[in-house]
Amino acid sequence: MKNRSTDIKRSSLPPKLLKENENGVRIKIYVQGYMIGAGKMELFHLISQKGSIKAAALSMGMSTKRATLLLKTIQEAFPIPILEKKLGNKGTKITPFGEELLKRYLDLCNHLSKESENFINWTASKQINK
């Protein structure tokens, strides 16, 4: 297996969702047996920002082939397309359904991040009271 680039640009997803070994939330949602998690949704979000699968994949340090495979697993969970080619076949854009999917995922992440902060603060207060 190829090593991922160590020079990965930070995404605009909430940082607590992607850092490991720190407090926060990392979400995996299963739809029709297909897993949708932070990495796939980060890729999906980068496509919405950069306008192409290739540019999004490069910024995450992965091949376009790998990115396409990951996107296929998201698409297979839904009967409605999440991506479409731009006019003239110059790039990729997210469909209205894809935009709503991304929005709802980010809303869920933000909600759970806030709740996890409350939980972490509560546990910290219990440790102080020992």
A tleap script that builds the chain and sets N, CA, C and O, in Angstrom:
source leaprc.protein.ff14SB
mol = sequence {
  NMET LYS ASN ARG SER THR ASP ILE LYS ARG
  SER SER LEU PRO PRO LYS LEU LEU LYS GLU
  ASN GLU ASN GLY VAL ARG ILE LYS ILE TYR
  VAL GLN GLY TYR MET ILE GLY ALA GLY LYS
  MET GLU LEU PHE HIE LEU ILE SER GLN LYS
  GLY SER ILE LYS ALA ALA ALA LEU SER MET
  GLY MET SER THR LYS ARG ALA THR LEU LEU
  LEU LYS THR ILE GLN GLU ALA PHE PRO ILE
  PRO ILE LEU GLU LYS LYS LEU GLY ASN LYS
  GLY THR LYS ILE THR PRO PHE GLY GLU GLU
  LEU LEU LYS ARG TYR LEU ASP LEU CYS ASN
  HIE LEU SER LYS GLU SER GLU ASN PHE ILE
  ASN TRP THR ALA SER LYS GLN ILE ASN CLYS
}
set mol.1.N position { 0.842 -1.186 0.000 }
set mol.1.CA position { 0.000 0.000 0.000 }
set mol.1.C position { 0.885 1.248 0.000 }
set mol.1.O position { 1.866 1.327 0.739 }
set mol.2.N position { 0.533 2.192 -0.817 }
set mol.2.CA position { 1.310 3.422 -0.896 }
set mol.2.C position { 1.121 4.248 0.359 }
set mol.2.O position { 0.048 4.251 0.962 }
set mol.3.N position { 2.171 4.946 0.742 }
set mol.3.CA position { 2.085 5.839 1.898 }
set mol.3.C position { 1.372 7.116 1.502 }
set mol.3.O position { 1.592 7.651 0.415 }
set mol.4.N position { 0.516 7.601 2.390 }
set mol.4.CA position { -0.152 8.873 2.138 }
set mol.4.C position { 0.826 10.006 2.369 }
set mol.4.O position { 1.755 9.887 3.168 }
set mol.5.N position { 0.618 11.072 1.688 }
set mol.5.CA position { 1.459 12.249 1.836 }
set mol.5.C position { 1.374 12.772 3.262 }
set mol.5.O position { 0.303 12.774 3.869 }
set mol.6.N position { 2.500 13.211 3.788 }
set mol.6.CA position { 2.494 13.810 5.117 }
set mol.6.C position { 2.246 15.313 5.028 }
set mol.6.O position { 2.077 15.981 6.048 }
set mol.7.N position { 2.227 15.840 3.812 }
set mol.7.CA position { 1.978 17.258 3.598 }
set mol.7.C position { 0.518 17.460 3.172 }
set mol.7.O position { 0.247 17.966 2.083 }
set mol.8.N position { -0.404 17.065 4.030 }
set mol.8.CA position { -1.822 17.159 3.722 }
set mol.8.C position { -2.347 18.505 4.205 }
set mol.8.O position { -2.150 18.894 5.357 }
set mol.9.N position { -3.014 19.200 3.302 }
set mol.9.CA position { -3.575 20.500 3.658 }
set mol.9.C position { -4.782 20.306 4.570 }
set mol.9.O position { -5.539 19.345 4.435 }
set mol.10.N position { -4.937 21.232 5.488 }
set mol.10.CA position { -6.077 21.157 6.413 }
set mol.10.C position { -7.363 21.430 5.646 }
set mol.10.O position { -7.424 22.315 4.794 }
set mol.11.N position { -8.365 20.665 5.963 }
set mol.11.CA position { -9.646 20.864 5.298 }
set mol.11.C position { -10.475 21.868 6.083 }
set mol.11.O position { -10.064 22.349 7.139 }
set mol.12.N position { -11.634 22.171 5.553 }
set mol.12.CA position { -12.516 23.089 6.262 }
set mol.12.C position { -13.506 22.340 7.141 }
set mol.12.O position { -14.380 22.958 7.748 }
set mol.13.N position { -13.384 21.009 7.221 }
set mol.13.CA position { -14.203 20.283 8.176 }
set mol.13.C position { -13.743 20.666 9.572 }
set mol.13.O position { -12.575 21.001 9.768 }
set mol.14.N position { -14.636 20.623 10.534 }
set mol.14.CA position { -14.224 20.969 11.894 }
set mol.14.C position { -13.025 20.130 12.320 }
set mol.14.O position { -13.070 18.905 12.212 }
set mol.15.N position { -11.953 20.759 12.804 }
set mol.15.CA position { -10.718 20.035 13.070 }
set mol.15.C position { -10.852 18.925 14.101 }
set mol.15.O position { -10.095 17.956 14.050 }
set mol.16.N position { -11.780 19.034 15.025 }
set mol.16.CA position { -11.927 17.995 16.029 }
set mol.16.C position { -12.407 16.684 15.423 }
set mol.16.O position { -12.347 15.645 16.080 }
set mol.17.N position { -12.876 16.714 14.200 }
set mol.17.CA position { -13.363 15.501 13.581 }
set mol.17.C position { -12.235 14.687 12.957 }
set mol.17.O position { -12.400 13.493 12.707 }
set mol.18.N position { -11.105 15.311 12.708 }
set mol.18.CA position { -10.067 14.635 11.955 }
set mol.18.C position { -8.815 14.319 12.759 }
set mol.18.O position { -8.056 13.432 12.370 }
set mol.19.N position { -8.578 14.999 13.846 }
set mol.19.CA position { -7.381 14.747 14.631 }
set mol.19.C position { -7.553 13.470 15.449 }
set mol.19.O position { -8.610 13.226 16.032 }
set mol.20.N position { -6.512 12.674 15.478 }
set mol.20.CA position { -6.543 11.485 16.309 }
set mol.20.C position { -5.770 11.758 17.583 }
set mol.20.O position { -4.950 12.675 17.630 }
set mol.21.N position { -6.021 10.974 18.609 }
set mol.21.CA position { -5.361 11.087 19.908 }
set mol.21.C position { -5.678 12.394 20.613 }
set mol.21.O position { -4.918 12.831 21.477 }
set mol.22.N position { -6.775 13.015 20.261 }
set mol.22.CA position { -7.225 14.214 20.944 }
set mol.22.C position { -8.709 14.073 21.218 }
set mol.22.O position { -9.362 13.166 20.702 }
set mol.23.N position { -9.230 14.959 22.019 }
set mol.23.CA position { -10.658 14.935 22.312 }
set mol.23.C position { -11.440 15.349 21.080 }
set mol.23.O position { -10.985 16.189 20.303 }
set mol.24.N position { -12.594 14.774 20.902 }
set mol.24.CA position { -13.442 15.140 19.777 }
set mol.24.C position { -14.263 13.968 19.296 }
set mol.24.O position { -14.390 12.955 19.984 }
set mol.25.N position { -14.813 14.113 18.120 }
set mol.25.CA position { -15.720 13.122 17.555 }
set mol.25.C position { -15.244 12.745 16.164 }
set mol.25.O position { -14.822 13.600 15.386 }
set mol.26.N position { -15.315 11.486 15.866 }
set mol.26.CA position { -15.051 10.996 14.514 }
set mol.26.C position { -16.247 10.125 14.150 }
set mol.26.O position { -16.457 9.071 14.749 }
set mol.27.N position { -17.022 10.561 13.181 }
set mol.27.CA position { -18.305 9.951 12.876 }
set mol.27.C position { -18.208 8.977 11.710 }
set mol.27.O position { -17.566 9.252 10.696 }
set mol.28.N position { -18.861 7.834 11.881 }
set mol.28.CA position { -19.065 6.884 10.795 }
set mol.28.C position { -20.554 6.608 10.748 }
set mol.28.O position { -21.158 6.216 11.746 }
set mol.29.N position { -21.136 6.815 9.584 }
set mol.29.CA position { -22.556 6.571 9.392 }
set mol.29.C position { -22.693 5.465 8.351 }
set mol.29.O position { -22.023 5.479 7.319 }
set mol.30.N position { -23.563 4.518 8.638 }
set mol.30.CA position { -23.802 3.428 7.700 }
set mol.30.C position { -25.160 3.632 7.044 }
set mol.30.O position { -26.184 3.718 7.722 }
set mol.31.N position { -25.155 3.709 5.703 }
set mol.31.CA position { -26.368 3.876 4.916 }
set mol.31.C position { -26.404 2.732 3.923 }
set mol.31.O position { -25.491 2.584 3.110 }
set mol.32.N position { -27.445 1.925 3.981 }
set mol.32.CA position { -27.587 0.779 3.083 }
set mol.32.C position { -26.356 -0.132 3.136 }
set mol.32.O position { -26.010 -0.770 2.142 }
set mol.33.N position { -25.703 -0.189 4.288 }
set mol.33.CA position { -24.518 -1.024 4.444 }
set mol.33.C position { -23.217 -0.363 4.000 }
set mol.33.O position { -22.150 -0.963 4.129 }
set mol.34.N position { -23.284 0.856 3.482 }
set mol.34.CA position { -22.093 1.586 3.044 }
set mol.34.C position { -21.690 2.584 4.120 }
set mol.34.O position { -22.524 3.334 4.628 }
set mol.35.N position { -20.403 2.586 4.463 }
set mol.35.CA position { -19.896 3.481 5.496 }
set mol.35.C position { -19.537 4.838 4.900 }
set mol.35.O position { -18.840 4.934 3.889 }
set mol.36.N position { -20.029 5.872 5.553 }
set mol.36.CA position { -19.689 7.244 5.179 }
set mol.36.C position { -19.052 7.868 6.419 }
set mol.36.O position { -19.694 7.989 7.461 }
set mol.37.N position { -17.787 8.260 6.298 }
set mol.37.CA position { -17.073 8.806 7.436 }
set mol.37.C position { -16.393 10.123 7.117 }
set mol.37.O position { -16.589 10.703 6.049 }
set mol.38.N position { -15.598 10.577 8.057 }
set mol.38.CA position { -14.958 11.892 7.949 }
set mol.38.C position { -14.041 11.998 6.732 }
set mol.38.O position { -14.032 13.031 6.062 }
set mol.39.N position { -13.278 10.964 6.437 }
set mol.39.CA position { -12.353 11.024 5.304 }
set mol.39.C position { -13.071 11.153 3.972 }
set mol.39.O position { -12.700 11.973 3.133 }
set mol.40.N position { -14.107 10.333 3.783 }
set mol.40.CA position { -14.872 10.402 2.533 }
set mol.40.C position { -15.588 11.735 2.404 }
set mol.40.O position { -15.648 12.315 1.320 }
set mol.41.N position { -16.129 12.216 3.515 }
set mol.41.CA position { -16.835 13.489 3.453 }
set mol.41.C position { -15.873 14.658 3.300 }
set mol.41.O position { -16.239 15.684 2.727 }
set mol.42.N position { -14.658 14.523 3.799 }
set mol.42.CA position { -13.655 15.558 3.562 }
set mol.42.C position { -13.339 15.623 2.064 }
set mol.42.O position { -13.258 16.707 1.486 }
set mol.43.N position { -13.163 14.465 1.450 }
set mol.43.CA position { -12.926 14.407 0.005 }
set mol.43.C position { -14.096 15.035 -0.744 }
set mol.43.O position { -13.898 15.846 -1.648 }
set mol.44.N position { -15.301 14.662 -0.370 }
set mol.44.CA position { -16.511 15.187 -0.997 }
set mol.44.C position { -16.581 16.713 -0.868 }
set mol.44.O position { -16.932 17.410 -1.820 }
set mol.45.N position { -16.246 17.218 0.312 }
set mol.45.CA position { -16.254 18.665 0.560 }
set mol.45.C position { -15.191 19.370 -0.278 }
set mol.45.O position { -15.438 20.451 -0.812 }
set mol.46.N position { -14.019 18.767 -0.393 }
set mol.46.CA position { -12.955 19.369 -1.197 }
set mol.46.C position { -13.342 19.427 -2.679 }
set mol.46.O position { -12.945 20.356 -3.383 }
set mol.47.N position { -14.103 18.456 -3.149 }
set mol.47.CA position { -14.588 18.499 -4.534 }
set mol.47.C position { -15.501 19.704 -4.716 }
set mol.47.O position { -15.438 20.388 -5.737 }
set mol.48.N position { -16.348 19.962 -3.724 }
set mol.48.CA position { -17.237 21.132 -3.829 }
set mol.48.C position { -16.441 22.424 -3.861 }
set mol.48.O position { -16.853 23.383 -4.514 }
set mol.49.N position { -15.300 22.471 -3.166 }
set mol.49.CA position { -14.477 23.675 -3.130 }
set mol.49.C position { -13.595 23.817 -4.368 }
set mol.49.O position { -13.480 24.906 -4.930 }
set mol.50.N position { -12.980 22.728 -4.789 }
set mol.50.CA position { -11.977 22.783 -5.856 }
set mol.50.C position { -12.553 22.541 -7.248 }
set mol.50.O position { -11.947 22.938 -8.244 }
set mol.51.N position { -13.716 21.896 -7.329 }
set mol.51.CA position { -14.363 21.705 -8.616 }
set mol.51.C position { -13.873 20.515 -9.419 }
set mol.51.O position { -14.238 20.364 -10.585 }
set mol.52.N position { -13.046 19.660 -8.810 }
set mol.52.CA position { -12.631 18.454 -9.527 }
set mol.52.C position { -12.201 17.367 -8.545 }
set mol.52.O position { -11.717 17.647 -7.448 }
set mol.53.N position { -12.390 16.136 -8.968 }
set mol.53.CA position { -11.982 14.993 -8.153 }
set mol.53.C position { -10.458 14.955 -8.063 }
set mol.53.O position { -9.904 14.688 -6.996 }
set mol.54.N position { -9.787 15.218 -9.172 }
set mol.54.CA position { -8.327 15.162 -9.205 }
set mol.54.C position { -7.705 16.161 -8.224 }
set mol.54.O position { -6.807 15.803 -7.461 }
set mol.55.N position { -8.174 17.400 -8.243 }
set mol.55.CA position { -7.628 18.432 -7.344 }
set mol.55.C position { -7.898 18.084 -5.882 }
set mol.55.O position { -7.036 18.276 -5.025 }
set mol.56.N position { -9.092 17.575 -5.601 }
set mol.56.CA position { -9.424 17.196 -4.224 }
set mol.56.C position { -8.546 16.034 -3.767 }
set mol.56.O position { -8.045 16.039 -2.643 }
set mol.57.N position { -8.361 15.044 -4.631 }
set mol.57.CA position { -7.534 13.883 -4.292 }
set mol.57.C position { -6.086 14.302 -4.040 }
set mol.57.O position { -5.469 13.857 -3.073 }
set mol.58.N position { -5.555 15.141 -4.892 }
set mol.58.CA position { -4.173 15.593 -4.724 }
set mol.58.C position { -3.986 16.335 -3.404 }
set mol.58.O position { -2.965 16.169 -2.738 }
set mol.59.N position { -4.967 17.150 -3.026 }
set mol.59.CA position { -4.829 17.905 -1.775 }
set mol.59.C position { -4.908 16.993 -0.553 }
set mol.59.O position { -4.469 17.372 0.533 }
set mol.60.N position { -5.466 15.793 -0.724 }
set mol.60.CA position { -5.519 14.831 0.376 }
set mol.60.C position { -4.385 13.815 0.300 }
set mol.60.O position { -4.254 12.967 1.183 }
set mol.61.N position { -3.564 13.893 -0.748 }
set mol.61.CA position { -2.440 12.975 -0.881 }
set mol.61.C position { -2.829 11.591 -1.349 }
set mol.61.O position { -2.214 10.601 -0.953 }
set mol.62.N position { -3.855 11.514 -2.198 }
set mol.62.CA position { -4.265 10.207 -2.720 }
set mol.62.C position { -4.413 10.280 -4.231 }
set mol.62.O position { -4.466 11.360 -4.819 }
set mol.63.N position { -4.477 9.124 -4.832 }
set mol.63.CA position { -4.628 9.064 -6.287 }
set mol.63.C position { -6.077 9.364 -6.676 }
set mol.63.O position { -6.996 9.223 -5.869 }
set mol.64.N position { -6.256 9.776 -7.917 }
set mol.64.CA position { -7.602 10.020 -8.432 }
set mol.64.C position { -8.389 8.715 -8.456 }
set mol.64.O position { -9.597 8.708 -8.217 }
set mol.65.N position { -7.708 7.618 -8.745 }
set mol.65.CA position { -8.365 6.311 -8.775 }
set mol.65.C position { -8.929 5.958 -7.395 }
set mol.65.O position { -10.064 5.493 -7.286 }
set mol.66.N position { -8.142 6.178 -6.356 }
set mol.66.CA position { -8.588 5.903 -4.981 }
set mol.66.C position { -9.752 6.816 -4.615 }
set mol.66.O position { -10.731 6.365 -4.020 }
set mol.67.N position { -9.655 8.087 -4.963 }
set mol.67.CA position { -10.728 9.040 -4.668 }
set mol.67.C position { -12.024 8.618 -5.358 }
set mol.67.O position { -13.096 8.677 -4.757 }
set mol.68.N position { -11.927 8.199 -6.606 }
set mol.68.CA position { -13.102 7.758 -7.356 }
set mol.68.C position { -13.739 6.545 -6.696 }
set mol.68.O position { -14.964 6.450 -6.620 }
set mol.69.N position { -12.917 5.622 -6.222 }
set mol.69.CA position { -13.421 4.442 -5.526 }
set mol.69.C position { -14.164 4.830 -4.244 }
set mol.69.O position { -15.238 4.297 -3.962 }
set mol.70.N position { -13.592 5.756 -3.471 }
set mol.70.CA position { -14.240 6.207 -2.239 }
set mol.70.C position { -15.567 6.909 -2.532 }
set mol.70.O position { -16.548 6.707 -1.817 }
set mol.71.N position { -15.597 7.720 -3.565 }
set mol.71.CA position { -16.821 8.423 -3.933 }
set mol.71.C position { -17.896 7.447 -4.408 }
set mol.71.O position { -19.087 7.657 -4.180 }
set mol.72.N position { -17.459 6.384 -5.067 }
set mol.72.CA position { -18.396 5.373 -5.542 }
set mol.72.C position { -19.117 4.721 -4.363 }
set mol.72.O position { -20.304 4.412 -4.459 }
set mol.73.N position { -18.407 4.510 -3.252 }
set mol.73.CA position { -19.051 3.896 -2.086 }
set mol.73.C position { -20.078 4.821 -1.448 }
set mol.73.O position { -21.048 4.352 -0.852 }
set mol.74.N position { -19.875 6.125 -1.567 }
set mol.74.CA position { -20.898 7.058 -1.089 }
set mol.74.C position { -22.090 7.009 -2.038 }
set mol.74.O position { -23.236 6.910 -1.601 }
set mol.75.N position { -21.815 7.079 -3.336 }
set mol.75.CA position { -22.889 7.113 -4.330 }
set mol.75.C position { -23.757 5.862 -4.269 }
set mol.75.O position { -24.974 5.948 -4.434 }
set mol.76.N position { -23.150 4.706 -4.035 }
set mol.76.CA position { -23.911 3.459 -4.023 }
set mol.76.C position { -24.928 3.405 -2.889 }
set mol.76.O position { -25.861 2.603 -2.939 }
set mol.77.N position { -24.766 4.236 -1.878 }
set mol.77.CA position { -25.703 4.260 -0.759 }
set mol.77.C position { -26.998 4.996 -1.106 }
set mol.77.O position { -27.989 4.874 -0.387 }
set mol.78.N position { -26.996 5.760 -2.203 }
set mol.78.CA position { -28.146 6.598 -2.538 }
set mol.78.C position { -28.589 6.388 -3.986 }
set mol.78.O position { -27.752 6.197 -4.868 }
set mol.79.N position { -29.902 6.424 -4.237 }
set mol.79.CA position { -30.387 6.279 -5.620 }
set mol.79.C position { -30.280 7.580 -6.422 }
set mol.79.O position { -30.446 7.575 -7.642 }
set mol.80.N position { -30.004 8.687 -5.739 }
set mol.80.CA position { -29.921 9.996 -6.380 }
set mol.80.C position { -28.452 10.357 -6.565 }
set mol.80.O position { -27.668 10.177 -5.634 }
set mol.81.N position { -28.046 10.864 -7.744 }
set mol.81.CA position { -26.636 11.229 -7.960 }
set mol.81.C position { -26.153 12.295 -6.974 }
set mol.81.O position { -26.892 13.214 -6.621 }
set mol.82.N position { -24.895 12.153 -6.537 }
set mol.82.CA position { -24.293 13.139 -5.632 }
set mol.82.C position { -23.311 14.044 -6.368 }
set mol.82.O position { -23.012 15.143 -5.900 }
set mol.83.N position { -22.807 13.594 -7.512 }
set mol.83.CA position { -21.857 14.357 -8.320 }
set mol.83.C position { -22.310 14.368 -9.774 }
set mol.83.O position { -23.017 13.471 -10.233 }
set mol.84.N position { -21.884 15.408 -10.484 }
set mol.84.CA position { -22.132 15.466 -11.926 }
set mol.84.C position { -20.988 16.210 -12.597 }
set mol.84.O position { -20.323 17.041 -11.979 }
set mol.85.N position { -20.772 15.902 -13.852 }
set mol.85.CA position { -19.735 16.585 -14.621 }
set mol.85.C position { -20.170 18.007 -14.931 }
set mol.85.O position { -21.349 18.271 -15.168 }
set mol.86.N position { -19.211 18.918 -14.927 }
set mol.86.CA position { -19.497 20.299 -15.321 }
set mol.86.C position { -19.674 20.344 -16.829 }
set mol.86.O position { -19.278 19.415 -17.533 }
set mol.87.N position { -20.260 21.409 -17.320 }
set mol.87.CA position { -20.439 21.578 -18.764 }
set mol.87.C position { -19.103 21.484 -19.481 }
set mol.87.O position { -18.108 22.048 -19.024 }
set mol.88.N position { -19.077 20.787 -20.581 }
set mol.88.CA position { -17.847 20.624 -21.334 }
set mol.88.C position { -16.905 19.591 -20.725 }
set mol.88.O position { -15.746 19.485 -21.125 }
set mol.89.N position { -17.411 18.830 -19.757 }
set mol.89.CA position { -16.604 17.794 -19.099 }
set mol.89.C position { -15.353 18.350 -18.433 }
set mol.89.O position { -14.338 17.658 -18.349 }
set mol.90.N position { -15.411 19.573 -17.966 }
set mol.90.CA position { -14.272 20.242 -17.322 }
set mol.90.C position { -14.469 20.290 -15.816 }
set mol.90.O position { -14.802 21.339 -15.263 }
set mol.91.N position { -14.265 19.169 -15.155 }
set mol.91.CA position { -14.383 19.133 -13.710 }
set mol.91.C position { -15.665 18.468 -13.241 }
set mol.91.O position { -16.443 17.940 -14.036 }
set mol.92.N position { -15.861 18.507 -11.946 }
set mol.92.CA position { -16.997 17.847 -11.302 }
set mol.92.C position { -17.634 18.813 -10.318 }
set mol.92.O position { -16.950 19.602 -9.667 }
set mol.93.N position { -18.941 18.741 -10.222 }
set mol.93.CA position { -19.627 19.551 -9.221 }
set mol.93.C position { -20.597 18.668 -8.442 }
set mol.93.O position { -20.991 17.591 -8.892 }
set mol.94.N position { -20.962 19.149 -7.281 }
set mol.94.CA position { -21.874 18.424 -6.416 }
set mol.94.C position { -23.307 18.773 -6.804 }
set mol.94.O position { -23.628 19.937 -7.043 }
set mol.95.N position { -24.158 17.764 -6.865 }
set mol.95.CA position { -25.566 17.972 -7.193 }
set mol.95.C position { -26.276 18.619 -5.997 }
set mol.95.O position { -25.726 18.644 -4.896 }
set mol.96.N position { -27.480 19.138 -6.201 }
set mol.96.CA position { -28.235 19.679 -5.065 }
set mol.96.C position { -28.421 18.642 -3.944 }
set mol.96.O position { -28.350 18.987 -2.764 }
set mol.97.N position { -28.658 17.386 -4.306 }
set mol.97.CA position { -28.764 16.346 -3.283 }
set mol.97.C position { -27.436 16.180 -2.551 }
set mol.97.O position { -27.417 16.019 -1.331 }
set mol.98.N position { -26.323 16.217 -3.289 }
set mol.98.CA position { -25.001 16.112 -2.681 }
set mol.98.C position { -24.721 17.268 -1.729 }
set mol.98.O position { -24.132 17.074 -0.666 }
set mol.99.N position { -25.144 18.477 -2.113 }
set mol.99.CA position { -24.974 19.642 -1.239 }
set mol.99.C position { -25.758 19.464 0.060 }
set mol.99.O position { -25.262 19.784 1.140 }
set mol.100.N position { -26.975 18.954 -0.052 }
set mol.100.CA position { -27.795 18.728 1.143 }
set mol.100.C position { -27.193 17.631 2.011 }
set mol.100.O position { -27.205 17.738 3.238 }
set mol.101.N position { -26.670 16.586 1.396 }
set mol.101.CA position { -26.005 15.507 2.122 }
set mol.101.C position { -24.813 16.047 2.909 }
set mol.101.O position { -24.651 15.736 4.089 }
set mol.102.N position { -23.988 16.847 2.262 }
set mol.102.CA position { -22.824 17.442 2.910 }
set mol.102.C position { -23.245 18.378 4.042 }
set mol.102.O position { -22.665 18.340 5.127 }
set mol.103.N position { -24.241 19.209 3.797 }
set mol.103.CA position { -24.730 20.136 4.826 }
set mol.103.C position { -25.217 19.373 6.054 }
set mol.103.O position { -24.874 19.723 7.183 }
set mol.104.N position { -26.011 18.339 5.836 }
set mol.104.CA position { -26.547 17.570 6.966 }
set mol.104.C position { -25.439 16.848 7.721 }
set mol.104.O position { -25.487 16.743 8.946 }
set mol.105.N position { -24.445 16.351 7.000 }
set mol.105.CA position { -23.318 15.684 7.655 }
set mol.105.C position { -22.544 16.679 8.521 }
set mol.105.O position { -22.207 16.378 9.666 }
set mol.106.N position { -22.264 17.858 7.976 }
set mol.106.CA position { -21.540 18.877 8.735 }
set mol.106.C position { -22.351 19.371 9.931 }
set mol.106.O position { -21.791 19.627 10.997 }
set mol.107.N position { -23.663 19.505 9.759 }
set mol.107.CA position { -24.522 19.895 10.885 }
set mol.107.C position { -24.457 18.848 11.993 }
set mol.107.O position { -24.360 19.187 13.172 }
set mol.108.N position { -24.510 17.574 11.608 }
set mol.108.CA position { -24.414 16.489 12.578 }
set mol.108.C position { -23.063 16.530 13.296 }
set mol.108.O position { -22.997 16.373 14.515 }
set mol.109.N position { -21.987 16.743 12.534 }
set mol.109.CA position { -20.644 16.825 13.123 }
set mol.109.C position { -20.543 17.979 14.114 }
set mol.109.O position { -19.995 17.818 15.205 }
set mol.110.N position { -21.067 19.137 13.741 }
set mol.110.CA position { -21.024 20.299 14.628 }
set mol.110.C position { -21.813 20.042 15.906 }
set mol.110.O position { -21.363 20.378 17.002 }
set mol.111.N position { -22.985 19.449 15.760 }
set mol.111.CA position { -23.813 19.147 16.929 }
set mol.111.C position { -23.089 18.173 17.863 }
set mol.111.O position { -23.027 18.396 19.073 }
set mol.112.N position { -22.548 17.105 17.302 }
set mol.112.CA position { -21.865 16.114 18.129 }
set mol.112.C position { -20.573 16.661 18.725 }
set mol.112.O position { -20.189 16.272 19.828 }
set mol.113.N position { -19.901 17.553 18.013 }
set mol.113.CA position { -18.696 18.174 18.570 }
set mol.113.C position { -19.028 19.009 19.798 }
set mol.113.O position { -18.313 18.967 20.799 }
set mol.114.N position { -20.117 19.769 19.717 }
set mol.114.CA position { -20.545 20.575 20.868 }
set mol.114.C position { -20.923 19.678 22.046 }
set mol.114.O position { -20.557 19.952 23.188 }
set mol.115.N position { -21.653 18.615 21.758 }
set mol.115.CA position { -22.046 17.696 22.825 }
set mol.115.C position { -20.833 16.985 23.422 }
set mol.115.O position { -20.786 16.742 24.627 }
set mol.116.N position { -19.851 16.652 22.581 }
set mol.116.CA position { -18.651 15.990 23.116 }
set mol.116.C position { -17.856 16.951 23.990 }
set mol.116.O position { -17.273 16.530 24.989 }
set mol.117.N position { -17.820 18.249 23.632 }
set mol.117.CA position { -17.154 19.233 24.481 }
set mol.117.C position { -17.829 19.310 25.851 }
set mol.117.O position { -17.157 19.381 26.880 }
set mol.118.N position { -19.164 19.294 25.853 }
set mol.118.CA position { -19.894 19.296 27.119 }
set mol.118.C position { -19.535 18.058 27.952 }
set mol.118.O position { -19.324 18.151 29.161 }
set mol.119.N position { -19.471 16.929 27.302 }
set mol.119.CA position { -19.134 15.677 27.981 }
set mol.119.C position { -17.707 15.724 28.522 }
set mol.119.O position { -17.464 15.337 29.665 }
set mol.120.N position { -16.771 16.192 27.712 }
set mol.120.CA position { -15.364 16.270 28.120 }
set mol.120.C position { -15.203 17.244 29.289 }
set mol.120.O position { -14.481 16.954 30.244 }
set mol.121.N position { -15.871 18.392 29.217 }
set mol.121.CA position { -15.818 19.355 30.317 }
set mol.121.C position { -16.401 18.767 31.594 }
set mol.121.O position { -15.878 18.994 32.686 }
set mol.122.N position { -17.489 18.010 31.453 }
set mol.122.CA position { -18.092 17.372 32.614 }
set mol.122.C position { -17.131 16.355 33.234 }
set mol.122.O position { -16.974 16.316 34.455 }
set mol.123.N position { -16.483 15.526 32.393 }
set mol.123.CA position { -15.554 14.529 32.935 }
set mol.123.C position { -14.342 15.205 33.573 }
set mol.123.O position { -13.813 14.725 34.576 }
set mol.124.N position { -13.906 16.317 32.988 }
set mol.124.CA position { -12.764 17.047 33.562 }
set mol.124.C position { -13.135 17.608 34.935 }
set mol.124.O position { -12.315 17.591 35.853 }
set mol.125.N position { -14.348 18.098 35.078 }
set mol.125.CA position { -14.779 18.644 36.367 }
set mol.125.C position { -14.853 17.541 37.421 }
set mol.125.O position { -14.634 17.809 38.602 }
set mol.126.N position { -15.151 16.332 37.024 }
set mol.126.CA position { -15.229 15.212 37.959 }
set mol.126.C position { -13.829 14.779 38.394 }
set mol.126.O position { -13.649 14.298 39.513 }
set mol.127.N position { -12.852 14.943 37.531 }
set mol.127.CA position { -11.477 14.587 37.875 }
set mol.127.C position { -10.889 15.598 38.854 }
set mol.127.O position { -10.081 15.238 39.711 }
set mol.128.N position { -11.288 16.848 38.731 }
set mol.128.CA position { -10.796 17.907 39.606 }
set mol.128.C position { -11.346 17.700 41.017 }
set mol.128.O position { -10.665 17.975 42.006 }
set mol.129.N position { -12.576 17.216 41.097 }
set mol.129.CA position { -13.238 17.047 42.385 }
set mol.129.C position { -12.794 15.794 43.141 }
set mol.129.O position { -13.332 15.504 44.209 }
set mol.130.N position { -11.838 15.058 42.617 }
set mol.130.CA position { -11.379 13.846 43.304 }
set mol.130.C position { -10.715 14.162 44.602 }
set mol.130.O position { -10.270 13.255 45.306 }
savepdb mol mol.pdb
quit
